[in-house]
Amino acid sequence: MSLGACDVAAVRYLLGEAALHKARPTPVDIGELARYDRPMPSVADYDTLLLSGPCAGRA
């Protein structure tokens, strides 16, 4: 209840979850695929589109 759960199934899970044995996933070596790692693109410049005038190609 202190976690905000009021559903019977959720409370039952939270009371018994400490007894569950959760295996930690092992890291996977991606080898050759690492060359495709790229930083996330910035979308900061998209706000300039909002400042532009009406669309030239308006139908």
Helices and strands as residue ranges (DSSP letters): H 8-16, G 17-19, G 31-36, G 44-46, H 47-51
